[in-house]
Amino acid sequence: MVASALLPVLRRQFPLHRIKQATARWTRATEVGGWGYRWNPGLSAISLRGGDALWLSLANGTQFVITIDDAESAAALLNSYLPRKSGSQ
């Protein structure tokens, strides 16, 4: 779950079955529509700074992005909890 300390009503929660893949990459606020909570068709984001960001590819074809420290570790941890696709070794 992601929640705002300033506006706790703004929160997002994604059950694991809705997440296809988690990745990490350096992201600028302009890539996600600016600073703060952003919504664009196909992309939602919580962007508080430029830098390391966790990108979630969701089952409905959209993406959710949040800027966090050590996004690579967060992505690896999330991916380890995701169900394996059938046929994968």
MODELLER restraints for C-alpha pairs under 7 A, 6 or more apart:
rsr = mdl.restraints
at = mdl.atoms
rsr.add(forms.Gaussian(group=physical.xy_distance, feature=features.Distance(at['CA:1:A'], at['CA:11:A']), mean=6.98, stdev=0.5))
rsr.add(forms.Gaussian(group=physical.xy_distance, feature=features.Distance(at['CA:1:A'], at['CA:12:A']), mean=5.68, stdev=0.5))
rsr.add(forms.Gaussian(group=physical.xy_distance, feature=features.Distance(at['CA:1:A'], at['CA:13:A']), mean=4.31, stdev=0.5))
rsr.add(forms.Gaussian(group=physical.xy_distance, feature=features.Distance(at['CA:1:A'], at['CA:14:A']), mean=6.76, stdev=0.5))
rsr.add(forms.Gaussian(group=physical.xy_distance, feature=features.Distance(at['CA:2:A'], at['CA:11:A']), mean=5.42, stdev=0.5))
rsr.add(forms.Gaussian(group=physical.xy_distance, feature=features.Distance(at['CA:2:A'], at['CA:12:A']), mean=5.22, stdev=0.5))
rsr.add(forms.Gaussian(group=physical.xy_distance, feature=features.Distance(at['CA:2:A'], at['CA:13:A']), mean=6.37, stdev=0.5))
rsr.add(forms.Gaussian(group=physical.xy_distance, feature=features.Distance(at['CA:3:A'], at['CA:10:A']), mean=5.94, stdev=0.5))
rsr.add(forms.Gaussian(group=physical.xy_distance, feature=features.Distance(at['CA:3:A'], at['CA:11:A']), mean=4.21, stdev=0.5))
rsr.add(forms.Gaussian(group=physical.xy_distance, feature=features.Distance(at['CA:3:A'], at['CA:12:A']), mean=6.58, stdev=0.5))
rsr.add(forms.Gaussian(group=physical.xy_distance, feature=features.Distance(at['CA:4:A'], at['CA:10:A']), mean=5.97, stdev=0.5))
rsr.add(forms.Gaussian(group=physical.xy_distance, feature=features.Distance(at['CA:4:A'], at['CA:11:A']), mean=6.57, stdev=0.5))
rsr.add(forms.Gaussian(group=physical.xy_distance, feature=features.Distance(at['CA:16:A'], at['CA:82:A']), mean=6.27, stdev=0.5))
rsr.add(forms.Gaussian(group=physical.xy_distance, feature=features.Distance(at['CA:18:A'], at['CA:58:A']), mean=5.58, stdev=0.5))
rsr.add(forms.Gaussian(group=physical.xy_distance, feature=features.Distance(at['CA:18:A'], at['CA:59:A']), mean=5.11, stdev=0.5))
rsr.add(forms.Gaussian(group=physical.xy_distance, feature=features.Distance(at['CA:19:A'], at['CA:56:A']), mean=6.59, stdev=0.5))
rsr.add(forms.Gaussian(group=physical.xy_distance, feature=features.Distance(at['CA:19:A'], at['CA:57:A']), mean=6.06, stdev=0.5))
rsr.add(forms.Gaussian(group=physical.xy_distance, feature=features.Distance(at['CA:19:A'], at['CA:58:A']), mean=4.52, stdev=0.5))
rsr.add(forms.Gaussian(group=physical.xy_distance, feature=features.Distance(at['CA:19:A'], at['CA:59:A']), mean=5.81, stdev=0.5))
rsr.add(forms.Gaussian(group=physical.xy_distance, feature=features.Distance(at['CA:20:A'], at['CA:57:A']), mean=5.50, stdev=0.5))
rsr.add(forms.Gaussian(group=physical.xy_distance, feature=features.Distance(at['CA:20:A'], at['CA:58:A']), mean=5.28, stdev=0.5))
rsr.add(forms.Gaussian(group=physical.xy_distance, feature=features.Distance(at['CA:20:A'], at['CA:59:A']), mean=5.57, stdev=0.5))
rsr.add(forms.Gaussian(group=physical.xy_distance, feature=features.Distance(at['CA:21:A'], at['CA:56:A']), mean=5.97, stdev=0.5))
rsr.add(forms.Gaussian(group=physical.xy_distance, feature=features.Distance(at['CA:21:A'], at['CA:57:A']), mean=5.24, stdev=0.5))
rsr.add(forms.Gaussian(group=physical.xy_distance, feature=features.Distance(at['CA:21:A'], at['CA:79:A']), mean=6.32, stdev=0.5))
rsr.add(forms.Gaussian(group=physical.xy_distance, feature=features.Distance(at['CA:22:A'], at['CA:54:A']), mean=6.91, stdev=0.5))
rsr.add(forms.Gaussian(group=physical.xy_distance, feature=features.Distance(at['CA:22:A'], at['CA:55:A']), mean=5.69, stdev=0.5))
rsr.add(forms.Gaussian(group=physical.xy_distance, feature=features.Distance(at['CA:22:A'], at['CA:56:A']), mean=4.61, stdev=0.5))
rsr.add(forms.Gaussian(group=physical.xy_distance, feature=features.Distance(at['CA:22:A'], at['CA:57:A']), mean=6.29, stdev=0.5))
rsr.add(forms.Gaussian(group=physical.xy_distance, feature=features.Distance(at['CA:22:A'], at['CA:75:A']), mean=4.88, stdev=0.5))
rsr.add(forms.Gaussian(group=physical.xy_distance, feature=features.Distance(at['CA:22:A'], at['CA:78:A']), mean=6.52, stdev=0.5))
rsr.add(forms.Gaussian(group=physical.xy_distance, feature=features.Distance(at['CA:22:A'], at['CA:79:A']), mean=6.03, stdev=0.5))
rsr.add(forms.Gaussian(group=physical.xy_distance, feature=features.Distance(at['CA:23:A'], at['CA:54:A']), mean=5.96, stdev=0.5))
rsr.add(forms.Gaussian(group=physical.xy_distance, feature=features.Distance(at['CA:23:A'], at['CA:55:A']), mean=5.17, stdev=0.5))
rsr.add(forms.Gaussian(group=physical.xy_distance, feature=features.Distance(at['CA:23:A'], at['CA:56:A']), mean=6.55, stdev=0.5))
rsr.add(forms.Gaussian(group=physical.xy_distance, feature=features.Distance(at['CA:23:A'], at['CA:75:A']), mean=5.23, stdev=0.5))
rsr.add(forms.Gaussian(group=physical.xy_distance, feature=features.Distance(at['CA:24:A'], at['CA:53:A']), mean=5.66, stdev=0.5))
rsr.add(forms.Gaussian(group=physical.xy_distance, feature=features.Distance(at['CA:24:A'], at['CA:54:A']), mean=4.75, stdev=0.5))
rsr.add(forms.Gaussian(group=physical.xy_distance, feature=features.Distance(at['CA:24:A'], at['CA:55:A']), mean=5.89, stdev=0.5))
rsr.add(forms.Gaussian(group=physical.xy_distance, feature=features.Distance(at['CA:24:A'], at['CA:71:A']), mean=5.30, stdev=0.5))
rsr.add(forms.Gaussian(group=physical.xy_distance, feature=features.Distance(at['CA:24:A'], at['CA:72:A']), mean=5.01, stdev=0.5))
rsr.add(forms.Gaussian(group=physical.xy_distance, feature=features.Distance(at['CA:24:A'], at['CA:75:A']), mean=6.13, stdev=0.5))
rsr.add(forms.Gaussian(group=physical.xy_distance, feature=features.Distance(at['CA:25:A'], at['CA:52:A']), mean=5.84, stdev=0.5))
rsr.add(forms.Gaussian(group=physical.xy_distance, feature=features.Distance(at['CA:25:A'], at['CA:53:A']), mean=5.63, stdev=0.5))
rsr.add(forms.Gaussian(group=physical.xy_distance, feature=features.Distance(at['CA:25:A'], at['CA:54:A']), mean=6.90, stdev=0.5))
rsr.add(forms.Gaussian(group=physical.xy_distance, feature=features.Distance(at['CA:26:A'], at['CA:51:A']), mean=4.94, stdev=0.5))
rsr.add(forms.Gaussian(group=physical.xy_distance, feature=features.Distance(at['CA:26:A'], at['CA:52:A']), mean=4.65, stdev=0.5))
rsr.add(forms.Gaussian(group=physical.xy_distance, feature=features.Distance(at['CA:26:A'], at['CA:53:A']), mean=6.01, stdev=0.5))
rsr.add(forms.Gaussian(group=physical.xy_distance, feature=features.Distance(at['CA:27:A'], at['CA:50:A']), mean=5.78, stdev=0.5))
rsr.add(forms.Gaussian(group=physical.xy_distance, feature=features.Distance(at['CA:27:A'], at['CA:51:A']), mean=5.22, stdev=0.5))
rsr.add(forms.Gaussian(group=physical.xy_distance, feature=features.Distance(at['CA:27:A'], at['CA:52:A']), mean=6.25, stdev=0.5))
rsr.add(forms.Gaussian(group=physical.xy_distance, feature=features.Distance(at['CA:27:A'], at['CA:53:A']), mean=6.03, stdev=0.5))
rsr.add(forms.Gaussian(group=physical.xy_distance, feature=features.Distance(at['CA:28:A'], at['CA:50:A']), mean=4.58, stdev=0.5))
rsr.add(forms.Gaussian(group=physical.xy_distance, feature=features.Distance(at['CA:28:A'], at['CA:51:A']), mean=6.38, stdev=0.5))
rsr.add(forms.Gaussian(group=physical.xy_distance, feature=features.Distance(at['CA:29:A'], at['CA:35:A']), mean=5.78, stdev=0.5))
rsr.add(forms.Gaussian(group=physical.xy_distance, feature=features.Distance(at['CA:29:A'], at['CA:47:A']), mean=6.16, stdev=0.5))
rsr.add(forms.Gaussian(group=physical.xy_distance, feature=features.Distance(at['CA:29:A'], at['CA:49:A']), mean=6.73, stdev=0.5))
rsr.add(forms.Gaussian(group=physical.xy_distance, feature=features.Distance(at['CA:29:A'], at['CA:50:A']), mean=5.63, stdev=0.5))
rsr.add(forms.Gaussian(group=physical.xy_distance, feature=features.Distance(at['CA:32:A'], at['CA:38:A']), mean=6.97, stdev=0.5))
rsr.add(forms.Gaussian(group=physical.xy_distance, feature=features.Distance(at['CA:32:A'], at['CA:45:A']), mean=6.32, stdev=0.5))
rsr.add(forms.Gaussian(group=physical.xy_distance, feature=features.Distance(at['CA:35:A'], at['CA:47:A']), mean=5.06, stdev=0.5))
rsr.add(forms.Gaussian(group=physical.xy_distance, feature=features.Distance(at['CA:35:A'], at['CA:48:A']), mean=5.70, stdev=0.5))
rsr.add(forms.Gaussian(group=physical.xy_distance, feature=features.Distance(at['CA:36:A'], at['CA:46:A']), mean=5.52, stdev=0.5))
rsr.add(forms.Gaussian(group=physical.xy_distance, feature=features.Distance(at['CA:36:A'], at['CA:47:A']), mean=5.04, stdev=0.5))
rsr.add(forms.Gaussian(group=physical.xy_distance, feature=features.Distance(at['CA:36:A'], at['CA:48:A']), mean=5.66, stdev=0.5))
rsr.add(forms.Gaussian(group=physical.xy_distance, feature=features.Distance(at['CA:37:A'], at['CA:45:A']), mean=5.70, stdev=0.5))
rsr.add(forms.Gaussian(group=physical.xy_distance, feature=features.Distance(at['CA:37:A'], at['CA:46:A']), mean=4.49, stdev=0.5))
rsr.add(forms.Gaussian(group=physical.xy_distance, feature=features.Distance(at['CA:37:A'], at['CA:47:A']), mean=6.40, stdev=0.5))
rsr.add(forms.Gaussian(group=physical.xy_distance, feature=features.Distance(at['CA:38:A'], at['CA:44:A']), mean=5.55, stdev=0.5))
rsr.add(forms.Gaussian(group=physical.xy_distance, feature=features.Distance(at['CA:38:A'], at['CA:45:A']), mean=5.02, stdev=0.5))
rsr.add(forms.Gaussian(group=physical.xy_distance, feature=features.Distance(at['CA:38:A'], at['CA:46:A']), mean=6.27, stdev=0.5))
rsr.add(forms.Gaussian(group=physical.xy_distance, feature=features.Distance(at['CA:39:A'], at['CA:45:A']), mean=6.47, stdev=0.5))
rsr.add(forms.Gaussian(group=physical.xy_distance, feature=features.Distance(at['CA:42:A'], at['CA:62:A']), mean=4.41, stdev=0.5))
rsr.add(forms.Gaussian(group=physical.xy_distance, feature=features.Distance(at['CA:42:A'], at['CA:63:A']), mean=6.14, stdev=0.5))
rsr.add(forms.Gaussian(group=physical.xy_distance, feature=features.Distance(at['CA:43:A'], at['CA:62:A']), mean=5.67, stdev=0.5))
rsr.add(forms.Gaussian(group=physical.xy_distance, feature=features.Distance(at['CA:43:A'], at['CA:63:A']), mean=4.78, stdev=0.5))
rsr.add(forms.Gaussian(group=physical.xy_distance, feature=features.Distance(at['CA:43:A'], at['CA:64:A']), mean=5.79, stdev=0.5))
rsr.add(forms.Gaussian(group=physical.xy_distance, feature=features.Distance(at['CA:44:A'], at['CA:63:A']), mean=6.37, stdev=0.5))
rsr.add(forms.Gaussian(group=physical.xy_distance, feature=features.Distance(at['CA:44:A'], at['CA:64:A']), mean=4.83, stdev=0.5))
rsr.add(forms.Gaussian(group=physical.xy_distance, feature=features.Distance(at['CA:44:A'], at['CA:65:A']), mean=6.36, stdev=0.5))
rsr.add(forms.Gaussian(group=physical.xy_distance, feature=features.Distance(at['CA:45:A'], at['CA:64:A']), mean=5.46, stdev=0.5))
rsr.add(forms.Gaussian(group=physical.xy_distance, feature=features.Distance(at['CA:45:A'], at['CA:65:A']), mean=4.47, stdev=0.5))
rsr.add(forms.Gaussian(group=physical.xy_distance, feature=features.Distance(at['CA:45:A'], at['CA:66:A']), mean=5.64, stdev=0.5))
rsr.add(forms.Gaussian(group=physical.xy_distance, feature=features.Distance(at['CA:46:A'], at['CA:65:A']), mean=6.29, stdev=0.5))
rsr.add(forms.Gaussian(group=physical.xy_distance, feature=features.Distance(at['CA:46:A'], at['CA:66:A']), mean=4.81, stdev=0.5))
rsr.add(forms.Gaussian(group=physical.xy_distance, feature=features.Distance(at['CA:46:A'], at['CA:67:A']), mean=6.70, stdev=0.5))
rsr.add(forms.Gaussian(group=physical.xy_distance, feature=features.Distance(at['CA:47:A'], at['CA:66:A']), mean=5.88, stdev=0.5))
rsr.add(forms.Gaussian(group=physical.xy_distance, feature=features.Distance(at['CA:47:A'], at['CA:67:A']), mean=5.53, stdev=0.5))
rsr.add(forms.Gaussian(group=physical.xy_distance, feature=features.Distance(at['CA:48:A'], at['CA:67:A']), mean=6.46, stdev=0.5))
rsr.add(forms.Gaussian(group=physical.xy_distance, feature=features.Distance(at['CA:49:A'], at['CA:67:A']), mean=6.63, stdev=0.5))
rsr.add(forms.Gaussian(group=physical.xy_distance, feature=features.Distance(at['CA:51:A'], at['CA:67:A']), mean=6.74, stdev=0.5))
rsr.add(forms.Gaussian(group=physical.xy_distance, feature=features.Distance(at['CA:52:A'], at['CA:67:A']), mean=5.79, stdev=0.5))
rsr.add(forms.Gaussian(group=physical.xy_distance, feature=features.Distance(at['CA:52:A'], at['CA:68:A']), mean=5.93, stdev=0.5))
rsr.add(forms.Gaussian(group=physical.xy_distance, feature=features.Distance(at['CA:52:A'], at['CA:69:A']), mean=6.06, stdev=0.5))
rsr.add(forms.Gaussian(group=physical.xy_distance, feature=features.Distance(at['CA:52:A'], at['CA:70:A']), mean=6.71, stdev=0.5))
rsr.add(forms.Gaussian(group=physical.xy_distance, feature=features.Distance(at['CA:52:A'], at['CA:71:A']), mean=5.84, stdev=0.5))
rsr.add(forms.Gaussian(group=physical.xy_distance, feature=features.Distance(at['CA:53:A'], at['CA:65:A']), mean=6.59, stdev=0.5))
rsr.add(forms.Gaussian(group=physical.xy_distance, feature=features.Distance(at['CA:53:A'], at['CA:66:A']), mean=5.45, stdev=0.5))
rsr.add(forms.Gaussian(group=physical.xy_distance, feature=features.Distance(at['CA:53:A'], at['CA:67:A']), mean=4.00, stdev=0.5))
rsr.add(forms.Gaussian(group=physical.xy_distance, feature=features.Distance(at['CA:53:A'], at['CA:68:A']), mean=5.43, stdev=0.5))
rsr.add(forms.Gaussian(group=physical.xy_distance, feature=features.Distance(at['CA:53:A'], at['CA:71:A']), mean=5.46, stdev=0.5))
rsr.add(forms.Gaussian(group=physical.xy_distance, feature=features.Distance(at['CA:54:A'], at['CA:65:A']), mean=5.62, stdev=0.5))
rsr.add(forms.Gaussian(group=physical.xy_distance, feature=features.Distance(at['CA:54:A'], at['CA:66:A']), mean=5.38, stdev=0.5))
rsr.add(forms.Gaussian(group=physical.xy_distance, feature=features.Distance(at['CA:54:A'], at['CA:67:A']), mean=6.23, stdev=0.5))
rsr.add(forms.Gaussian(group=physical.xy_distance, feature=features.Distance(at['CA:54:A'], at['CA:68:A']), mean=6.78, stdev=0.5))
rsr.add(forms.Gaussian(group=physical.xy_distance, feature=features.Distance(at['CA:54:A'], at['CA:71:A']), mean=5.07, stdev=0.5))
rsr.add(forms.Gaussian(group=physical.xy_distance, feature=features.Distance(at['CA:54:A'], at['CA:75:A']), mean=6.49, stdev=0.5))
rsr.add(forms.Gaussian(group=physical.xy_distance, feature=features.Distance(at['CA:55:A'], at['CA:63:A']), mean=6.75, stdev=0.5))
rsr.add(forms.Gaussian(group=physical.xy_distance, feature=features.Distance(at['CA:55:A'], at['CA:64:A']), mean=5.85, stdev=0.5))
rsr.add(forms.Gaussian(group=physical.xy_distance, feature=features.Distance(at['CA:55:A'], at['CA:65:A']), mean=4.56, stdev=0.5))
rsr.add(forms.Gaussian(group=physical.xy_distance, feature=features.Distance(at['CA:55:A'], at['CA:66:A']), mean=6.81, stdev=0.5))
rsr.add(forms.Gaussian(group=physical.xy_distance, feature=features.Distance(at['CA:56:A'], at['CA:63:A']), mean=5.44, stdev=0.5))
rsr.add(forms.Gaussian(group=physical.xy_distance, feature=features.Distance(at['CA:56:A'], at['CA:64:A']), mean=5.08, stdev=0.5))
rsr.add(forms.Gaussian(group=physical.xy_distance, feature=features.Distance(at['CA:56:A'], at['CA:65:A']), mean=6.26, stdev=0.5))
rsr.add(forms.Gaussian(group=physical.xy_distance, feature=features.Distance(at['CA:57:A'], at['CA:63:A']), mean=4.71, stdev=0.5))
rsr.add(forms.Gaussian(group=physical.xy_distance, feature=features.Distance(at['CA:57:A'], at['CA:64:A']), mean=6.79, stdev=0.5))
